[in-house]
Amino acid sequence: MNNRQLLARSLEAVWHPCTQMKAHETLPLVPISRGEGVWLYDFEGRRYLDAISSWWVNLFGHGNRRINAALREQLERLEHVMLAGFTHEPVVELSERLSALTGPARLGHCFYASDGASATEIALKMSHHYWRNTGRPEKCRPLSLAGSYHGETAGALAVTDVALFRDAYAPLLRPGATVPSPDARLAEAGESAADYAARCAGQLDDYLARHHAETSAFIVEPLVQCAAGMAMHDPEYLRRARTICDKYQVHLIADEIAVGFGRTGSFFAHQQAGIRPDFLCLSKGISGGYLPLSVVLTTDEVYGAFYADELTRGFLHSHSYTGNPLACRAALATLDIFAEDGVVAANRRLAALIDQRAAGLAAHPRVKNFRNRGMIWAFEVDSDDPQFSRKVFAQALERGLLLRPIGRSLYFMPPYVIDEEEIGHLVAQTLAVIGEVP
């Protein structure tokens, strides 16, 4: 097999995601043969530094030996059994460990699926059904932030405020409402990120004062709205949102699909605000980037509202591969690495090193709003070229670097195993690309 052969076969057989397929007439697919650490290799030996963790999922490098070993062991025992009416050791242990990681005021009662959008759907349906089971069926409209992204299934699109993904399917949706984003880039001159967050929380309060009777849940991506160009906000917003949701009896859903598992500097992003959400949605990094898996954790109160003799009061949502043993085993191996290697603390040291090495990038005359939260870096580049993101992607590949800009926002979300030499490659080649793309 070579690059050209695989490209021809893929274009003939595969409809690729988030892609206008005609674009591949001029911007070829990137054929990948194998991965090792932070690197992806094509069939001819060319390598690319995976600066975006393969869509934010890969935490500990491609081909991680410890996760590989765990999966080999699980393969010899149990590959899958349905979770309706059955159970197995990996799903029980994973549920217990995830619950323990949420802290003293634990969340639990883990409900599994295979992807982030499905986790969003589960949380929205649970919230809606909770209010129905407790005698308040009128509370059936969700609320989200402007610029929010929570997935692309029909229910998730109802709380996704990105026109590119949503507009074509508007007739299929029962849309929720939005309130202003606390994105610190939108603060007025002289206004701190915390002050702007507080101002936006006031607007949330104003909205719920008028509409709380019909609002089921407020869903938010804690600290970073990723698809909005890595829009970062101060934890003060989450603190106030928790108080406001309690005041108006509205569920708070923390969508940590992209920002959980150490990505923002704490194990879960909401922990930086010292709050507990009513629902916690997790996916992406949960399995170290190995297998599809998502989960929703919730409170005893929510769980109790479904616990009854009547079948219709139960939560009857299901997926065939719910709680797949192999995916759960990969997740357990991922948690083992966090525990054994002190990853969250190590990431803080790694982030400081990347900040230091990226100082020249932050000071570049074309760079604006250079920002960092944990193991996420982002900035905008001055450009009037409508093809800017496409050209950056192509030019970065020429330089052995996988970047995938969001409009004119560039970001780094590298695997946690990136080393100093690889950081140097990441920064140097990004600087070169900025100098080459108009």
Contacts in CASP RR format, 6 or more apart in sequence:
PFRMAT RR
TARGET T0000
AUTHOR 0000-0000-0000
METHOD contacts of the structure
MODEL  1
MNNRQLLARSLEAVWHPCTQMKAHETLPLVPISRGEGVWLYDFEGRRYLD
AISSWWVNLFGHGNRRINAALREQLERLEHVMLAGFTHEPVVELSERLSA
LTGPARLGHCFYASDGASATEIALKMSHHYWRNTGRPEKCRPLSLAGSYH
GETAGALAVTDVALFRDAYAPLLRPGATVPSPDARLAEAGESAADYAARC
AGQLDDYLARHHAETSAFIVEPLVQCAAGMAMHDPEYLRRARTICDKYQV
HLIADEIAVGFGRTGSFFAHQQAGIRPDFLCLSKGISGGYLPLSVVLTTD
EVYGAFYADELTRGFLHSHSYTGNPLACRAALATLDIFAEDGVVAANRRL
AALIDQRAAGLAAHPRVKNFRNRGMIWAFEVDSDDPQFSRKVFAQALERG
LLLRPIGRSLYFMPPYVIDEEEIGHLVAQTLAVIGEVP
1 33 0 8 1.000
1 43 0 8 1.000
2 43 0 8 1.000
2 44 0 8 1.000
3 31 0 8 1.000
3 42 0 8 1.000
3 43 0 8 1.000
3 44 0 8 1.000
6 31 0 8 1.000
6 43 0 8 1.000
7 28 0 8 1.000
7 29 0 8 1.000
7 31 0 8 1.000
10 16 0 8 1.000
10 29 0 8 1.000
10 31 0 8 1.000
11 21 0 8 1.000
11 24 0 8 1.000
11 29 0 8 1.000
15 21 0 8 1.000
16 24 0 8 1.000
16 29 0 8 1.000
23 390 0 8 1.000
27 390 0 8 1.000
27 393 0 8 1.000
27 394 0 8 1.000
30 40 0 8 1.000
30 42 0 8 1.000
30 48 0 8 1.000
30 397 0 8 1.000
30 402 0 8 1.000
31 42 0 8 1.000
31 43 0 8 1.000
32 40 0 8 1.000
32 41 0 8 1.000
32 42 0 8 1.000
33 41 0 8 1.000
33 42 0 8 1.000
33 43 0 8 1.000
33 45 0 8 1.000
34 40 0 8 1.000
34 41 0 8 1.000
34 62 0 8 1.000
35 41 0 8 1.000
35 62 0 8 1.000
35 63 0 8 1.000
36 61 0 8 1.000
36 62 0 8 1.000
36 63 0 8 1.000
37 61 0 8 1.000
37 62 0 8 1.000
37 63 0 8 1.000
37 64 0 8 1.000
37 415 0 8 1.000
37 417 0 8 1.000
38 49 0 8 1.000
38 50 0 8 1.000
38 61 0 8 1.000
38 62 0 8 1.000
38 414 0 8 1.000
38 415 0 8 1.000
38 417 0 8 1.000
38 418 0 8 1.000
38 422 0 8 1.000
39 47 0 8 1.000
39 48 0 8 1.000
39 49 0 8 1.000
39 50 0 8 1.000
39 62 0 8 1.000
40 47 0 8 1.000
40 48 0 8 1.000
40 50 0 8 1.000
40 54 0 8 1.000
40 62 0 8 1.000
40 402 0 8 1.000
41 47 0 8 1.000
41 48 0 8 1.000
42 48 0 8 1.000
46 400 0 8 1.000
47 400 0 8 1.000
48 397 0 8 1.000
48 400 0 8 1.000
48 401 0 8 1.000
48 402 0 8 1.000
49 400 0 8 1.000
49 401 0 8 1.000
49 402 0 8 1.000
49 414 0 8 1.000
49 422 0 8 1.000
49 425 0 8 1.000
49 426 0 8 1.000
49 429 0 8 1.000
50 58 0 8 1.000
50 61 0 8 1.000
50 62 0 8 1.000
50 402 0 8 1.000
50 414 0 8 1.000
50 415 0 8 1.000
51 401 0 8 1.000
51 402 0 8 1.000
51 403 0 8 1.000
51 412 0 8 1.000
51 413 0 8 1.000
51 414 0 8 1.000
51 426 0 8 1.000
52 402 0 8 1.000
52 403 0 8 1.000
52 404 0 8 1.000
52 411 0 8 1.000
52 412 0 8 1.000
52 413 0 8 1.000
52 414 0 8 1.000
53 59 0 8 1.000
53 289 0 8 1.000
53 413 0 8 1.000
53 414 0 8 1.000
53 415 0 8 1.000
54 62 0 8 1.000
54 289 0 8 1.000
55 284 0 8 1.000
55 404 0 8 1.000
56 226 0 8 1.000
56 258 0 8 1.000
56 263 0 8 1.000
56 284 0 8 1.000
56 285 0 8 1.000
56 413 0 8 1.000
57 284 0 8 1.000
57 285 0 8 1.000
57 287 0 8 1.000
57 288 0 8 1.000
57 289 0 8 1.000
58 285 0 8 1.000
58 288 0 8 1.000
58 289 0 8 1.000
58 415 0 8 1.000
59 261 0 8 1.000
59 285 0 8 1.000
59 288 0 8 1.000
59 289 0 8 1.000
59 334 0 8 1.000
59 337 0 8 1.000
59 415 0 8 1.000
59 416 0 8 1.000
60 66 0 8 1.000
60 67 0 8 1.000
60 288 0 8 1.000
60 334 0 8 1.000
60 337 0 8 1.000
60 415 0 8 1.000
60 416 0 8 1.000
60 417 0 8 1.000
61 415 0 8 1.000
61 416 0 8 1.000
61 417 0 8 1.000
62 415 0 8 1.000
64 288 0 8 1.000
64 337 0 8 1.000
66 333 0 8 1.000
66 336 0 8 1.000
66 337 0 8 1.000
67 288 0 8 1.000
67 290 0 8 1.000
67 330 0 8 1.000
67 333 0 8 1.000
67 334 0 8 1.000
67 337 0 8 1.000
69 333 0 8 1.000
70 329 0 8 1.000
70 330 0 8 1.000
70 332 0 8 1.000
70 333 0 8 1.000
70 336 0 8 1.000
71 290 0 8 1.000
71 326 0 8 1.000
71 329 0 8 1.000
71 330 0 8 1.000
71 333 0 8 1.000
73 329 0 8 1.000
74 90 0 8 1.000
74 325 0 8 1.000
74 326 0 8 1.000
74 329 0 8 1.000
75 326 0 8 1.000
77 325 0 8 1.000
78 88 0 8 1.000
78 325 0 8 1.000
79 325 0 8 1.000
79 326 0 8 1.000
80 321 0 8 1.000
80 324 0 8 1.000
80 325 0 8 1.000
80 326 0 8 1.000
81 88 0 8 1.000
81 325 0 8 1.000
82 320 0 8 1.000
82 322 0 8 1.000
83 91 0 8 1.000
83 112 0 8 1.000
83 322 0 8 1.000
83 323 0 8 1.000
84 318 0 8 1.000
84 322 0 8 1.000
88 325 0 8 1.000
88 328 0 8 1.000
90 325 0 8 1.000
90 328 0 8 1.000
90 329 0 8 1.000
90 332 0 8 1.000
91 110 0 8 1.000
91 112 0 8 1.000
91 323 0 8 1.000
91 325 0 8 1.000
91 328 0 8 1.000
93 328 0 8 1.000
93 332 0 8 1.000
94 110 0 8 1.000
94 328 0 8 1.000
94 331 0 8 1.000
94 332 0 8 1.000
94 335 0 8 1.000
95 108 0 8 1.000
95 110 0 8 1.000
95 295 0 8 1.000
97 332 0 8 1.000
97 335 0 8 1.000
98 108 0 8 1.000
98 110 0 8 1.000
98 282 0 8 1.000
98 295 0 8 1.000
98 297 0 8 1.000
98 335 0 8 1.000
99 106 0 8 1.000
99 107 0 8 1.000
99 108 0 8 1.000
99 110 0 8 1.000
99 297 0 8 1.000
100 106 0 8 1.000
101 267 0 8 1.000
101 268 0 8 1.000
101 335 0 8 1.000
102 108 0 8 1.000
102 268 0 8 1.000
102 276 0 8 1.000
102 280 0 8 1.000
102 297 0 8 1.000
103 271 0 8 1.000
105 276 0 8 1.000
107 276 0 8 1.000
107 277 0 8 1.000
107 280 0 8 1.000
107 297 0 8 1.000
107 298 0 8 1.000
107 299 0 8 1.000
108 297 0 8 1.000
108 298 0 8 1.000
108 299 0 8 1.000
108 303 0 8 1.000
109 297 0 8 1.000
109 298 0 8 1.000
109 299 0 8 1.000
109 300 0 8 1.000
109 302 0 8 1.000
109 303 0 8 1.000
110 295 0 8 1.000
110 296 0 8 1.000
110 297 0 8 1.000
111 122 0 8 1.000
111 126 0 8 1.000
111 295 0 8 1.000
111 296 0 8 1.000
111 298 0 8 1.000
111 315 0 8 1.000
111 317 0 8 1.000
112 293 0 8 1.000
112 294 0 8 1.000
112 295 0 8 1.000
112 319 0 8 1.000
112 322 0 8 1.000
112 323 0 8 1.000
112 328 0 8 1.000
113 119 0 8 1.000
113 121 0 8 1.000
113 122 0 8 1.000
113 294 0 8 1.000
113 295 0 8 1.000
113 296 0 8 1.000
113 319 0 8 1.000
113 322 0 8 1.000
114 292 0 8 1.000
114 293 0 8 1.000
114 294 0 8 1.000
114 319 0 8 1.000
114 321 0 8 1.000
114 322 0 8 1.000
114 324 0 8 1.000
114 327 0 8 1.000
115 283 0 8 1.000
115 292 0 8 1.000
115 294 0 8 1.000
116 151 0 8 1.000
116 156 0 8 1.000
116 257 0 8 1.000
116 281 0 8 1.000
116 283 0 8 1.000
116 284 0 8 1.000
116 294 0 8 1.000
117 150 0 8 1.000
117 151 0 8 1.000
117 152 0 8 1.000
117 153 0 8 1.000
117 156 0 8 1.000
118 153 0 8 1.000
118 294 0 8 1.000
118 319 0 8 1.000
119 255 0 8 1.000
119 257 0 8 1.000
119 281 0 8 1.000
119 282 0 8 1.000
119 283 0 8 1.000
119 294 0 8 1.000
119 295 0 8 1.000
119 296 0 8 1.000
120 150 0 8 1.000
120 151 0 8 1.000
120 153 0 8 1.000
120 155 0 8 1.000
120 156 0 8 1.000
120 159 0 8 1.000
120 219 0 8 1.000
120 255 0 8 1.000
120 257 0 8 1.000
120 281 0 8 1.000
121 153 0 8 1.000
121 155 0 8 1.000
121 156 0 8 1.000
121 317 0 8 1.000
122 281 0 8 1.000
122 296 0 8 1.000
122 317 0 8 1.000
123 217 0 8 1.000
123 219 0 8 1.000
123 253 0 8 1.000
123 255 0 8 1.000
123 279 0 8 1.000
123 281 0 8 1.000
123 296 0 8 1.000
123 298 0 8 1.000
124 142 0 8 1.000
124 155 0 8 1.000
124 156 0 8 1.000
124 158 0 8 1.000
124 159 0 8 1.000
124 216 0 8 1.000
124 217 0 8 1.000
124 219 0 8 1.000
124 253 0 8 1.000
125 315 0 8 1.000
125 317 0 8 1.000
126 279 0 8 1.000
126 296 0 8 1.000
126 298 0 8 1.000
126 302 0 8 1.000
126 315 0 8 1.000
127 142 0 8 1.000
127 216 0 8 1.000
127 217 0 8 1.000
127 251 0 8 1.000
127 253 0 8 1.000
127 278 0 8 1.000
127 279 0 8 1.000
127 302 0 8 1.000
128 139 0 8 1.000
128 140 0 8 1.000
128 216 0 8 1.000
128 217 0 8 1.000
129 306 0 8 1.000
129 314 0 8 1.000
129 315 0 8 1.000
130 251 0 8 1.000
130 302 0 8 1.000
130 305 0 8 1.000
130 306 0 8 1.000
131 137 0 8 1.000
131 138 0 8 1.000
131 139 0 8 1.000
131 140 0 8 1.000
131 216 0 8 1.000
132 140 0 8 1.000
133 305 0 8 1.000
133 306 0 8 1.000
133 308 0 8 1.000
133 313 0 8 1.000
134 305 0 8 1.000
138 213 0 8 1.000
138 214 0 8 1.000
139 213 0 8 1.000
139 214 0 8 1.000
139 215 0 8 1.000
139 216 0 8 1.000
139 249 0 8 1.000
139 250 0 8 1.000
140 214 0 8 1.000
140 216 0 8 1.000
141 176 0 8 1.000
141 177 0 8 1.000
141 211 0 8 1.000
141 214 0 8 1.000
141 215 0 8 1.000
141 216 0 8 1.000
142 158 0 8 1.000
142 159 0 8 1.000
142 176 0 8 1.000
142 177 0 8 1.000
142 215 0 8 1.000
142 216 0 8 1.000
142 217 0 8 1.000
142 218 0 8 1.000
142 219 0 8 1.000
143 159 0 8 1.000
143 176 0 8 1.000
143 177 0 8 1.000
143 178 0 8 1.000
143 179 0 8 1.000
143 207 0 8 1.000
143 208 0 8 1.000
143 211 0 8 1.000
143 215 0 8 1.000
143 217 0 8 1.000
143 218 0 8 1.000
143 219 0 8 1.000
143 250 0 8 1.000
144 150 0 8 1.000
144 159 0 8 1.000
144 160 0 8 1.000
144 161 0 8 1.000
144 176 0 8 1.000
144 177 0 8 1.000
144 178 0 8 1.000
144 179 0 8 1.000
144 218 0 8 1.000
144 219 0 8 1.000
144 220 0 8 1.000
145 161 0 8 1.000
145 178 0 8 1.000
145 179 0 8 1.000
145 180 0 8 1.000
145 181 0 8 1.000
145 182 0 8 1.000
145 220 0 8 1.000
145 221 0 8 1.000
145 225 0 8 1.000
146 161 0 8 1.000
146 178 0 8 1.000
146 179 0 8 1.000
146 180 0 8 1.000
146 181 0 8 1.000
147 161 0 8 1.000
147 162 0 8 1.000
147 178 0 8 1.000
147 181 0 8 1.000
147 225 0 8 1.000
147 227 0 8 1.000
147 228 0 8 1.000
147 231 0 8 1.000
148 159 0 8 1.000
148 160 0 8 1.000
148 161 0 8 1.000
148 162 0 8 1.000
148 178 0 8 1.000
148 181 0 8 1.000
148 219 0 8 1.000
148 220 0 8 1.000
148 221 0 8 1.000
148 225 0 8 1.000
148 228 0 8 1.000
149 160 0 8 1.000
149 161 0 8 1.000
149 162 0 8 1.000
149 165 0 8 1.000
149 221 0 8 1.000
149 225 0 8 1.000
149 226 0 8 1.000
149 227 0 8 1.000
149 228 0 8 1.000
150 156 0 8 1.000
150 159 0 8 1.000
150 160 0 8 1.000
150 219 0 8 1.000
150 221 0 8 1.000
150 255 0 8 1.000
150 257 0 8 1.000
151 157 0 8 1.000
151 160 0 8 1.000
151 165 0 8 1.000
152 160 0 8 1.000
152 165 0 8 1.000
154 169 0 8 1.000
154 172 0 8 1.000
154 173 0 8 1.000
155 173 0 8 1.000
155 174 0 8 1.000
157 165 0 8 1.000
157 166 0 8 1.000
157 169 0 8 1.000
157 172 0 8 1.000
157 173 0 8 1.000
158 173 0 8 1.000
158 174 0 8 1.000
158 175 0 8 1.000
158 176 0 8 1.000
159 176 0 8 1.000
159 219 0 8 1.000
160 166 0 8 1.000
161 178 0 8 1.000
162 227 0 8 1.000
162 228 0 8 1.000
166 173 0 8 1.000
177 207 0 8 1.000
177 211 0 8 1.000
177 215 0 8 1.000
179 200 0 8 1.000
179 203 0 8 1.000
179 204 0 8 1.000
179 207 0 8 1.000
180 186 0 8 1.000
180 200 0 8 1.000
180 203 0 8 1.000
181 200 0 8 1.000
181 225 0 8 1.000
181 228 0 8 1.000
181 231 0 8 1.000
181 233 0 8 1.000
182 196 0 8 1.000
182 197 0 8 1.000
182 200 0 8 1.000
182 201 0 8 1.000
182 233 0 8 1.000
182 234 0 8 1.000
182 237 0 8 1.000
183 225 0 8 1.000
183 228 0 8 1.000
183 231 0 8 1.000
183 232 0 8 1.000
183 233 0 8 1.000
184 193 0 8 1.000
184 196 0 8 1.000
184 197 0 8 1.000
184 231 0 8 1.000
184 232 0 8 1.000
184 233 0 8 1.000
184 234 0 8 1.000
184 371 0 8 1.000
185 231 0 8 1.000
185 369 0 8 1.000
186 196 0 8 1.000
187 193 0 8 1.000
187 195 0 8 1.000
187 196 0 8 1.000
188 196 0 8 1.000
191 199 0 8 1.000
192 234 0 8 1.000
193 232 0 8 1.000
193 233 0 8 1.000
193 234 0 8 1.000
194 234 0 8 1.000
194 236 0 8 1.000
196 233 0 8 1.000
196 234 0 8 1.000
197 233 0 8 1.000
197 234 0 8 1.000
197 235 0 8 1.000
197 236 0 8 1.000
197 237 0 8 1.000
197 240 0 8 1.000
198 236 0 8 1.000
198 237 0 8 1.000
198 240 0 8 1.000
200 233 0 8 1.000
200 237 0 8 1.000
201 236 0 8 1.000
201 237 0 8 1.000
201 240 0 8 1.000
201 241 0 8 1.000
201 244 0 8 1.000
202 240 0 8 1.000
202 244 0 8 1.000
204 218 0 8 1.000
204 240 0 8 1.000
204 241 0 8 1.000
204 244 0 8 1.000
205 240 0 8 1.000
205 244 0 8 1.000
205 247 0 8 1.000
208 215 0 8 1.000
208 218 0 8 1.000
208 244 0 8 1.000
208 245 0 8 1.000
208 247 0 8 1.000
208 248 0 8 1.000
208 250 0 8 1.000
209 248 0 8 1.000
212 248 0 8 1.000
212 249 0 8 1.000
212 250 0 8 1.000
215 248 0 8 1.000
215 250 0 8 1.000
216 250 0 8 1.000
216 251 0 8 1.000
217 250 0 8 1.000
217 251 0 8 1.000
217 252 0 8 1.000
217 253 0 8 1.000
217 278 0 8 1.000
217 279 0 8 1.000
218 241 0 8 1.000
218 245 0 8 1.000
218 250 0 8 1.000
218 251 0 8 1.000
218 252 0 8 1.000
218 253 0 8 1.000
219 253 0 8 1.000
219 255 0 8 1.000
220 237 0 8 1.000
220 238 0 8 1.000
220 241 0 8 1.000
220 252 0 8 1.000
220 253 0 8 1.000
220 254 0 8 1.000
220 255 0 8 1.000
221 255 0 8 1.000
221 256 0 8 1.000
221 258 0 8 1.000
221 259 0 8 1.000
222 238 0 8 1.000
222 254 0 8 1.000
222 255 0 8 1.000
222 256 0 8 1.000
222 259 0 8 1.000
222 264 0 8 1.000
222 268 0 8 1.000
222 269 0 8 1.000
222 270 0 8 1.000
222 272 0 8 1.000
222 273 0 8 1.000
223 232 0 8 1.000
223 233 0 8 1.000
223 235 0 8 1.000
223 238 0 8 1.000
223 259 0 8 1.000
223 264 0 8 1.000
223 269 0 8 1.000
223 272 0 8 1.000
223 373 0 8 1.000
224 230 0 8 1.000
224 231 0 8 1.000
224 232 0 8 1.000
224 233 0 8 1.000
224 258 0 8 1.000
224 259 0 8 1.000
224 263 0 8 1.000
224 264 0 8 1.000
224 269 0 8 1.000
224 373 0 8 1.000
224 376 0 8 1.000
225 231 0 8 1.000
225 232 0 8 1.000
225 233 0 8 1.000
226 258 0 8 1.000
226 259 0 8 1.000
226 376 0 8 1.000
227 406 0 8 1.000
228 406 0 8 1.000
229 378 0 8 1.000
229 406 0 8 1.000
229 407 0 8 1.000
229 409 0 8 1.000
229 411 0 8 1.000
230 371 0 8 1.000
230 376 0 8 1.000
230 378 0 8 1.000
230 406 0 8 1.000
230 409 0 8 1.000
230 411 0 8 1.000
232 371 0 8 1.000
232 373 0 8 1.000
232 376 0 8 1.000
232 378 0 8 1.000
235 272 0 8 1.000
235 273 0 8 1.000
235 274 0 8 1.000
236 273 0 8 1.000
237 273 0 8 1.000
238 270 0 8 1.000
238 272 0 8 1.000
238 273 0 8 1.000
238 274 0 8 1.000
238 275 0 8 1.000
239 273 0 8 1.000
239 274 0 8 1.000
239 275 0 8 1.000
241 252 0 8 1.000
242 252 0 8 1.000
242 273 0 8 1.000
242 275 0 8 1.000
242 276 0 8 1.000
242 277 0 8 1.000
244 250 0 8 1.000
245 251 0 8 1.000
245 252 0 8 1.000
245 278 0 8 1.000
251 278 0 8 1.000
251 279 0 8 1.000
251 302 0 8 1.000
252 275 0 8 1.000
252 277 0 8 1.000
252 278 0 8 1.000
252 279 0 8 1.000
253 277 0 8 1.000
253 278 0 8 1.000
253 279 0 8 1.000
253 281 0 8 1.000
254 268 0 8 1.000
254 269 0 8 1.000
254 270 0 8 1.000
254 277 0 8 1.000
254 279 0 8 1.000
254 280 0 8 1.000
254 281 0 8 1.000
255 281 0 8 1.000
256 268 0 8 1.000
256 269 0 8 1.000
256 270 0 8 1.000
256 280 0 8 1.000
256 281 0 8 1.000
256 282 0 8 1.000
257 281 0 8 1.000
257 282 0 8 1.000
257 283 0 8 1.000
257 284 0 8 1.000
257 294 0 8 1.000
258 284 0 8 1.000
259 269 0 8 1.000
259 376 0 8 1.000
260 267 0 8 1.000
260 268 0 8 1.000
260 269 0 8 1.000
260 282 0 8 1.000
260 284 0 8 1.000
260 285 0 8 1.000
261 267 0 8 1.000
261 268 0 8 1.000
261 282 0 8 1.000
261 284 0 8 1.000
261 285 0 8 1.000
261 286 0 8 1.000
261 288 0 8 1.000
261 334 0 8 1.000
261 338 0 8 1.000
262 268 0 8 1.000
262 338 0 8 1.000
262 343 0 8 1.000
262 344 0 8 1.000
262 347 0 8 1.000
262 374 0 8 1.000
262 375 0 8 1.000
263 269 0 8 1.000
263 374 0 8 1.000
263 375 0 8 1.000
263 376 0 8 1.000
263 413 0 8 1.000
264 272 0 8 1.000
264 373 0 8 1.000
264 374 0 8 1.000
264 375 0 8 1.000
264 376 0 8 1.000
265 272 0 8 1.000
265 344 0 8 1.000
265 347 0 8 1.000
265 348 0 8 1.000
265 351 0 8 1.000
265 373 0 8 1.000
265 374 0 8 1.000
265 375 0 8 1.000
266 272 0 8 1.000
266 344 0 8 1.000
267 338 0 8 1.000
267 344 0 8 1.000
268 280 0 8 1.000
270 276 0 8 1.000
270 277 0 8 1.000
270 280 0 8 1.000
276 299 0 8 1.000
278 298 0 8 1.000
278 299 0 8 1.000
278 302 0 8 1.000
279 296 0 8 1.000
279 297 0 8 1.000
279 298 0 8 1.000
279 302 0 8 1.000
280 296 0 8 1.000
280 297 0 8 1.000
280 298 0 8 1.000
281 294 0 8 1.000
281 295 0 8 1.000
281 296 0 8 1.000
282 294 0 8 1.000
282 295 0 8 1.000
282 296 0 8 1.000
282 297 0 8 1.000
283 293 0 8 1.000
283 294 0 8 1.000
283 295 0 8 1.000
285 334 0 8 1.000
286 293 0 8 1.000
286 294 0 8 1.000
286 295 0 8 1.000
286 331 0 8 1.000
286 334 0 8 1.000
287 293 0 8 1.000
287 327 0 8 1.000
287 330 0 8 1.000
287 331 0 8 1.000
287 334 0 8 1.000
288 330 0 8 1.000
288 331 0 8 1.000
288 334 0 8 1.000
289 330 0 8 1.000
290 327 0 8 1.000
290 330 0 8 1.000
291 324 0 8 1.000
291 326 0 8 1.000
291 327 0 8 1.000
291 330 0 8 1.000
292 321 0 8 1.000
292 327 0 8 1.000
293 323 0 8 1.000
293 324 0 8 1.000
293 327 0 8 1.000
293 328 0 8 1.000
293 330 0 8 1.000
293 331 0 8 1.000
305 313 0 8 1.000
306 313 0 8 1.000
306 314 0 8 1.000
306 315 0 8 1.000
307 314 0 8 1.000
308 314 0 8 1.000
321 327 0 8 1.000
337 343 0 8 1.000
338 344 0 8 1.000
343 416 0 8 1.000
346 416 0 8 1.000
347 374 0 8 1.000
347 375 0 8 1.000
347 416 0 8 1.000
348 374 0 8 1.000
350 375 0 8 1.000
350 416 0 8 1.000
350 418 0 8 1.000
351 372 0 8 1.000
351 374 0 8 1.000
351 375 0 8 1.000
353 420 0 8 1.000
353 423 0 8 1.000
354 377 0 8 1.000
354 412 0 8 1.000
354 418 0 8 1.000
354 423 0 8 1.000
354 427 0 8 1.000
355 372 0 8 1.000
357 420 0 8 1.000
357 423 0 8 1.000
357 424 0 8 1.000
357 427 0 8 1.000
358 370 0 8 1.000
358 377 0 8 1.000
358 427 0 8 1.000
360 427 0 8 1.000
360 431 0 8 1.000
361 367 0 8 1.000
361 370 0 8 1.000
361 379 0 8 1.000
361 427 0 8 1.000
361 430 0 8 1.000
361 431 0 8 1.000
361 434 0 8 1.000
362 370 0 8 1.000
362 379 0 8 1.000
364 431 0 8 1.000
364 434 0 8 1.000
366 381 0 8 1.000
366 382 0 8 1.000
366 383 0 8 1.000
366 434 0 8 1.000
366 435 0 8 1.000
367 379 0 8 1.000
367 380 0 8 1.000
367 381 0 8 1.000
367 434 0 8 1.000
368 379 0 8 1.000
368 380 0 8 1.000
368 381 0 8 1.000
368 382 0 8 1.000
369 378 0 8 1.000
369 379 0 8 1.000
369 380 0 8 1.000
370 377 0 8 1.000
370 378 0 8 1.000
370 379 0 8 1.000
371 377 0 8 1.000
371 378 0 8 1.000
371 379 0 8 1.000
372 378 0 8 1.000
375 413 0 8 1.000
375 414 0 8 1.000
375 416 0 8 1.000
376 411 0 8 1.000
376 412 0 8 1.000
376 413 0 8 1.000
377 411 0 8 1.000
377 412 0 8 1.000
377 413 0 8 1.000
378 409 0 8 1.000
378 410 0 8 1.000
378 411 0 8 1.000
378 412 0 8 1.000
379 409 0 8 1.000
379 410 0 8 1.000
379 411 0 8 1.000
380 408 0 8 1.000
380 409 0 8 1.000
380 410 0 8 1.000
381 388 0 8 1.000
381 392 0 8 1.000
381 408 0 8 1.000
381 410 0 8 1.000
381 434 0 8 1.000
382 408 0 8 1.000
383 408 0 8 1.000
383 437 0 8 1.000
383 438 0 8 1.000
385 391 0 8 1.000
385 437 0 8 1.000
385 438 0 8 1.000
388 405 0 8 1.000
388 407 0 8 1.000
388 408 0 8 1.000
388 437 0 8 1.000
388 438 0 8 1.000
389 404 0 8 1.000
389 405 0 8 1.000
389 406 0 8 1.000
389 407 0 8 1.000
389 408 0 8 1.000
391 437 0 8 1.000
391 438 0 8 1.000
392 403 0 8 1.000
392 405 0 8 1.000
392 410 0 8 1.000
392 433 0 8 1.000
392 437 0 8 1.000
393 403 0 8 1.000
393 404 0 8 1.000
393 405 0 8 1.000
395 433 0 8 1.000
395 436 0 8 1.000
395 437 0 8 1.000
396 402 0 8 1.000
396 403 0 8 1.000
396 429 0 8 1.000
396 430 0 8 1.000
396 433 0 8 1.000
399 429 0 8 1.000
399 432 0 8 1.000
399 433 0 8 1.000
400 425 0 8 1.000
400 429 0 8 1.000
401 425 0 8 1.000
401 426 0 8 1.000
401 429 0 8 1.000
401 430 0 8 1.000
401 433 0 8 1.000
403 410 0 8 1.000
403 430 0 8 1.000
403 433 0 8 1.000
405 411 0 8 1.000
410 430 0 8 1.000
412 426 0 8 1.000
412 430 0 8 1.000
414 422 0 8 1.000
414 426 0 8 1.000
418 426 0 8 1.000
END
